Amino acid sequence: MTANGQRKIRVLVVDDSAFVRRAIIRMFETSSDIQVIDVASNGEMAIDLIKSLKPDVVTLDVKMPVLDGLSALERIMKECPTPVIMLSSLMEKGGDNTLRALELGAVDFVDKSAAGGAMDISVLARELISKIRMAAQVDVDKLRVGEGREVSPPVQVVAEKRETEVVLIGTSTGGPPALQNILTRIPASFPCPILIVQHMPAGFTAPLAERLNRLCAVPVKEAKNDEAVMPGTVYIAPAGSHLKLKREGNHLRVVLDSLPEGTLHRPSVDVLFESAAAACGGKILSFVLTGMGRDGATGAKAVKDAGGKVFIESEKTCIVFGMPKAVMDTVNIDGEILLDKVAETMIRSF
């Protein structure tokens, strides 16, 4: 129990490296609300311990002997559903493995190679602790919504005059599988560009774009500075840079830079939405999906003030309802939509 009488978050640490296991345990030594209840060195051992100990959260390494992290995660979500934070790395297709883990039901991930390939406790501890606290509050059933479901065919676009010039999406925790759900339903005939801010560490947004591009009828790419924005193309903000829009005559172009520097996230949903409001006025259709924090609330106000539309993902399907709730508390939204209905709303509303 914590000092205020609340039960501690019980964590199972799974990693084949004894050094990493000890490092993770050390991260929690100063945390009053997190308790490591056991450790496991492979996926088979982890599944047995989850079934017997019923931890609140599991930290799970991707690459392990006996039963690798992805195989273990798939079994965990089927046999003993538990919130999982993956420990990932960009090395050896780590980006693809991480995205697959999120698709299988992992709540989030921490890039353990972020400190130049060595586990730097001072860099990773705060992020891991924050994500464990968040994961402990997640409804596990929401992580399994997409399991075994066939992707719905794209919704057809009705040929008529529309007022929307650009579609914007902002998301964070739970975003990659949500984006896959939405974008695989968008037909190749979609007439507007779609710009996305997804909070991810540097190096992971390119694999996300590549994966979505393989799955979707519309082309999906990581945005590049000063490129012209084309209809029916999806642009994902590269981690580490703000994604903005600027107008040149009748055309829109991408701007990638580090300004403003004081934002909590880079890329920032607020920065994208505010720049689009300045460039496009009321011809904006925007969506704020699952995510932790308040990024998007200020930008949503800019969109509404310019005359654009703002929708949020429903609390019923959000992995984390933080960002959508912040938007709902800030502006008069145009709708709160179940994830499975976002693509249809996007097509019918523009």
C-alpha positions as CSV (number, residue, x, y, z in Angstrom):
1,M,0.0,0.0,0.0
2,T,1.1,3.6,-0.6
3,A,1.3,6.2,2.1
4,N,-2.2,7.4,1.3
5,G,-3.6,3.9,1.5
6,Q,-3.9,3.2,-2.2
7,R,-2.8,-0.2,-3.5
8,K,0.5,-0.2,-5.4
9,I,0.7,-1.0,-9.1
10,R,2.0,-4.5,-9.2
11,V,4.5,-5.0,-12.1
12,L,6.0,-8.1,-13.7
13,V,9.3,-7.4,-15.5
14,V,10.1,-9.7,-18.5
15,D,13.5,-9.5,-20.2
16,D,16.1,-12.1,-21.0
17,S,18.9,-9.7,-19.8
18,A,19.6,-9.8,-16.1
19,F,21.2,-6.4,-16.4
20,V,18.0,-4.9,-17.9
21,R,15.9,-6.6,-15.3
22,R,18.0,-5.0,-12.5
23,A,18.0,-1.7,-14.3
24,I,14.2,-1.6,-14.5
25,I,13.8,-2.6,-10.8
26,R,16.2,0.3,-9.9
27,M,14.0,2.7,-11.9
28,F,11.1,2.0,-9.4
29,E,13.2,2.4,-6.2
30,T,12.1,6.0,-5.8
31,S,8.5,5.4,-7.0
32,S,6.1,5.0,-4.0
33,D,3.2,3.6,-6.1
34,I,4.9,0.9,-8.2
35,Q,6.1,-2.5,-6.9
36,V,7.9,-5.2,-8.9
37,I,6.4,-8.4,-7.8
38,D,8.6,-10.8,-9.9
39,V,10.7,-11.1,-13.0
40,A,10.9,-13.5,-15.9
41,S,13.6,-14.2,-18.5
42,N,11.4,-15.6,-21.3
43,G,7.8,-15.5,-22.6
44,E,6.8,-19.0,-21.3
45,M,7.9,-18.1,-17.8
46,A,6.1,-14.8,-18.1
47,I,2.8,-16.4,-19.1
48,D,2.9,-18.8,-16.1
49,L,3.7,-15.9,-13.7
50,I,0.9,-13.7,-15.1
51,K,-1.6,-16.5,-14.6
52,S,-0.5,-17.1,-11.0
53,L,0.3,-13.6,-9.8
54,K,-2.1,-11.5,-11.9
55,P,0.0,-8.4,-12.2
56,D,-1.5,-5.0,-13.0
57,V,1.1,-4.3,-15.7
58,V,3.8,-6.3,-17.5
59,T,6.9,-4.8,-19.1
60,L,7.9,-7.1,-22.0
61,D,11.0,-7.2,-24.1
62,V,10.5,-7.9,-27.8
63,K,13.5,-10.1,-28.4
64,M,13.8,-13.2,-26.0
65,P,14.6,-16.9,-26.2
66,V,12.2,-19.8,-25.7
67,L,9.1,-17.6,-26.6
68,D,9.8,-14.2,-28.1
69,G,8.0,-11.0,-27.0
70,L,5.5,-10.9,-29.9
71,S,4.5,-14.5,-29.5
72,A,4.2,-14.1,-25.8
73,L,2.1,-10.9,-26.2
74,E,-0.3,-12.7,-28.5
75,R,-0.8,-15.5,-26.0
76,I,-1.1,-13.1,-23.1
77,M,-3.9,-11.2,-24.7
78,K,-5.7,-14.4,-25.5
79,E,-5.1,-16.4,-22.3
80,C,-4.5,-13.9,-19.5
81,P,-5.2,-10.3,-20.8
82,T,-3.1,-7.8,-19.0
83,P,-1.8,-4.3,-19.9
84,V,1.6,-4.6,-21.4
85,I,4.3,-2.0,-22.0
86,M,6.8,-3.2,-24.6
87,L,10.6,-2.6,-24.3
88,S,11.6,-2.1,-27.9
89,S,14.5,-0.9,-30.1
90,L,14.9,0.3,-33.7
91,M,17.6,-2.3,-34.2
92,E,16.8,-5.4,-36.3
93,K,13.4,-4.3,-37.6
94,G,12.4,-3.1,-34.1
95,G,10.1,-0.5,-35.6
96,D,8.0,-3.1,-37.4
97,N,8.0,-5.4,-34.3
98,T,6.9,-2.5,-32.2
99,L,4.0,-1.6,-34.5
100,R,3.0,-5.3,-34.6
101,A,3.0,-5.4,-30.8
102,L,0.7,-2.4,-30.6
103,E,-1.6,-4.1,-33.1
104,L,-1.6,-7.3,-31.0
105,G,-2.7,-5.3,-27.9
106,A,0.3,-3.7,-26.2
107,V,-0.7,-0.4,-24.5
108,D,2.4,1.4,-25.4
109,F,6.2,1.0,-25.7
110,V,9.5,2.4,-24.5
111,D,12.5,2.7,-26.8
112,K,15.3,1.2,-24.7
113,S,17.8,2.2,-27.4
114,A,16.9,5.9,-27.1
115,A,20.1,6.7,-25.1
116,G,22.5,5.7,-27.9
117,G,22.0,1.9,-27.5
118,A,22.6,1.7,-23.8
119,M,19.9,1.7,-21.2
120,D,20.3,5.1,-19.6
121,I,18.2,4.9,-16.4
122,S,18.0,8.7,-16.0
123,V,16.5,9.0,-19.6
124,L,14.1,6.1,-19.5
125,A,12.8,5.9,-15.9
126,R,10.4,8.9,-16.0
127,E,8.9,7.7,-19.3
128,L,8.5,4.1,-18.2
129,I,7.0,5.1,-14.8
130,S,4.5,7.4,-16.5
131,K,3.4,4.8,-19.0
132,I,3.1,2.1,-16.3
133,R,0.8,4.4,-14.3
134,M,-1.3,5.0,-17.4
135,A,-1.4,1.4,-18.4
136,A,-2.6,0.3,-15.0
137,Q,-5.8,2.3,-15.6
138,V,-6.5,0.9,-19.1
139,D,-9.5,-1.3,-19.7
140,V,-8.0,-4.5,-21.2
141,D,-11.1,-5.2,-23.2
142,K,-10.4,-2.1,-25.3
143,L,-7.0,-3.5,-26.3
144,R,-8.7,-6.5,-27.8
145,V,-11.3,-4.7,-29.9
146,G,-9.6,-5.4,-33.2
147,E,-8.5,-9.0,-32.5
148,G,-9.4,-11.4,-35.3
149,R,-11.6,-8.8,-37.1
150,E,-11.4,-8.5,-40.9
151,V,-10.8,-5.0,-42.2
152,S,-13.9,-3.4,-43.5
153,P,-13.9,-2.4,-47.1
154,P,-13.3,1.2,-47.9
155,V,-16.4,3.5,-47.7
156,Q,-17.2,4.9,-51.1
157,V,-17.0,8.7,-51.7
158,V,-20.1,10.3,-53.0
159,A,-19.2,12.6,-56.0
160,E,-20.5,16.0,-55.0
161,K,-19.1,19.4,-54.2
162,R,-17.4,19.5,-50.8
163,E,-16.1,22.3,-48.6
164,T,-13.2,20.6,-46.9
165,E,-9.7,21.3,-48.1
166,V,-7.7,19.2,-45.6
167,V,-8.3,16.5,-43.0
168,L,-6.3,16.6,-39.7
169,I,-5.8,13.8,-37.2
170,G,-4.0,14.0,-33.8
171,T,-3.3,11.0,-31.6
172,S,-0.9,9.5,-29.1
173,T,-1.3,6.4,-26.9
174,G,-3.2,3.7,-28.8
175,G,-2.9,5.7,-32.0
176,P,-1.1,3.3,-34.4
177,P,-3.8,0.6,-34.4
178,A,-6.5,3.3,-34.4
179,L,-4.9,4.9,-37.5
180,Q,-4.8,1.5,-39.2
181,N,-8.5,1.0,-38.4
182,I,-9.4,4.3,-40.0
183,L,-7.0,4.6,-43.0
184,T,-7.6,1.1,-44.3
185,R,-11.3,2.1,-44.8
186,I,-10.4,5.2,-46.8
187,P,-10.8,4.6,-50.6
188,A,-8.3,5.6,-53.2
189,S,-10.7,8.2,-54.5
190,F,-10.6,10.2,-51.3
191,P,-10.3,13.8,-52.5
192,C,-8.5,15.5,-49.6
193,P,-5.0,15.3,-48.1
194,I,-4.9,13.8,-44.6
195,L,-2.2,15.1,-42.2
196,I,-1.4,13.2,-39.0
197,V,0.4,13.9,-35.8
198,Q,1.2,10.7,-33.9
199,H,3.3,11.0,-30.8
200,M,6.2,8.5,-31.2
201,P,10.0,8.5,-30.6
202,A,12.3,9.5,-33.4
203,G,12.8,6.7,-35.9
204,F,9.4,5.0,-35.4
205,T,7.2,7.3,-37.6
206,A,8.8,6.1,-40.8
207,P,8.1,2.4,-40.2
208,L,4.5,3.4,-39.2
209,A,4.1,5.3,-42.5
210,E,5.6,2.4,-44.5
211,R,3.3,-0.2,-42.7
212,L,0.2,1.8,-43.3
213,N,1.2,2.5,-46.9
214,R,1.3,-1.3,-47.5
215,L,-2.2,-1.8,-46.0
216,C,-4.1,1.2,-47.4
217,A,-5.7,2.1,-50.7
218,V,-4.5,5.7,-50.2
219,P,-0.7,6.4,-50.3
220,V,0.8,7.0,-46.8
221,K,4.1,8.7,-46.3
222,E,6.3,10.5,-43.8
223,A,6.0,14.2,-44.5
224,K,9.0,16.0,-46.1
225,N,9.7,19.7,-45.7
226,D,8.4,22.0,-48.4
227,E,6.6,19.3,-50.4
228,A,3.3,20.1,-52.0
229,V,0.3,18.6,-50.3
230,M,-1.6,16.4,-52.7
231,P,-5.2,15.2,-52.6
232,G,-5.8,11.7,-51.5
233,T,-2.4,11.4,-49.8
234,V,-1.7,10.8,-46.1
235,Y,1.2,12.6,-44.5
236,I,2.6,11.6,-41.1
237,A,4.6,14.0,-39.1
238,P,8.2,12.8,-38.6
239,A,9.1,12.5,-34.9
240,G,11.2,15.4,-33.7
241,S,9.7,18.0,-36.0
242,H,6.5,20.0,-36.0
243,L,4.3,19.5,-39.0
244,K,2.7,22.7,-40.3
245,L,0.8,23.9,-43.4
246,K,1.5,27.0,-45.4
247,R,-0.3,28.4,-48.4
248,E,1.3,29.4,-51.6
249,G,-1.3,30.7,-54.0
250,N,-3.9,28.0,-54.4
251,H,-1.6,25.3,-53.1
252,L,-0.7,24.0,-49.6
253,R,2.9,23.0,-48.7
254,V,4.4,21.2,-45.8
255,V,6.6,23.0,-43.3
256,L,8.8,20.9,-40.9
257,D,10.7,22.8,-38.2
258,S,11.3,22.9,-34.4
259,L,9.4,26.0,-33.6
260,P,7.8,26.6,-31.2
261,E,10.5,25.0,-29.0
262,G,8.5,25.0,-25.7
263,T,5.9,22.3,-26.6
264,L,5.6,19.1,-24.6
265,H,5.5,17.1,-27.8
266,R,7.3,17.5,-31.1
267,P,5.4,17.0,-33.3
268,S,2.5,18.8,-31.6
269,V,-1.2,18.3,-32.5
270,D,-1.8,21.9,-31.4
271,V,0.9,23.3,-33.8
272,L,-0.5,21.4,-36.8
273,F,-4.1,22.4,-36.1
274,E,-3.2,26.1,-35.5
275,S,-1.2,26.3,-38.8
276,A,-4.0,24.6,-40.7
277,A,-6.5,27.1,-39.3
278,A,-4.3,30.0,-40.4
279,A,-3.8,28.4,-43.9
280,C,-7.2,26.9,-44.6
281,G,-9.7,28.9,-42.5
282,G,-12.9,27.0,-42.0
283,K,-12.2,24.3,-44.7
284,I,-10.9,21.9,-42.1
285,L,-12.2,18.5,-40.8
286,S,-10.2,17.5,-37.7
287,F,-10.2,14.4,-35.4
288,V,-8.5,13.9,-32.1
289,L,-8.2,10.3,-31.2
290,T,-7.0,8.2,-28.2
291,G,-4.1,9.7,-26.2
292,M,-2.7,10.8,-22.9
293,G,-2.5,14.5,-22.1
294,R,-4.0,17.8,-23.5
295,D,-2.2,18.1,-26.9
296,G,-4.9,19.1,-29.4
297,A,-7.2,21.2,-27.2
298,T,-5.6,24.6,-28.1
299,G,-5.4,23.6,-31.7
300,A,-9.0,22.4,-31.7
301,K,-10.1,25.9,-30.5
302,A,-8.1,27.5,-33.4
303,V,-9.9,25.2,-35.9
304,K,-13.3,26.0,-34.4
305,D,-12.6,29.7,-34.3
306,A,-11.7,29.5,-38.0
307,G,-15.0,27.8,-38.8
308,G,-13.7,24.2,-39.1
309,K,-15.1,21.0,-37.7
310,V,-13.7,19.1,-34.7
311,F,-14.6,15.5,-33.9
312,I,-13.2,13.3,-31.1
313,E,-13.0,9.5,-30.6
314,S,-15.5,8.2,-28.2
315,E,-14.5,7.3,-24.6
316,K,-16.0,3.9,-25.3
317,T,-13.2,3.0,-27.7
318,C,-10.3,5.2,-26.6
319,I,-7.4,3.4,-25.0
320,V,-6.8,6.6,-23.1
321,F,-9.5,9.4,-23.2
322,G,-7.1,12.2,-22.1
323,M,-6.7,14.1,-25.4
324,P,-10.3,13.8,-26.6
325,K,-11.6,14.8,-23.2
326,A,-9.4,17.9,-23.2
327,V,-10.7,18.9,-26.5
328,M,-14.3,18.2,-25.4
329,D,-13.7,20.4,-22.3
330,T,-12.3,23.2,-24.5
331,V,-14.6,23.5,-27.5
332,N,-18.1,22.7,-28.7
333,I,-17.2,19.5,-30.6
334,D,-19.1,18.4,-33.7
335,G,-19.3,14.8,-32.5
336,E,-18.0,12.0,-30.3
337,I,-17.5,9.0,-32.5
338,L,-16.7,5.3,-32.0
339,L,-13.4,4.3,-33.7
340,D,-15.1,2.0,-36.2
341,K,-17.2,5.0,-37.4
342,V,-14.4,7.6,-37.8
343,A,-13.6,6.7,-41.4
344,E,-17.3,6.9,-42.4
345,T,-17.7,10.2,-40.6
346,M,-14.6,11.5,-42.3
347,I,-16.0,10.7,-45.7
348,R,-19.6,11.7,-45.1
349,S,-18.7,15.0,-43.3
350,F,-16.3,16.7,-45.7
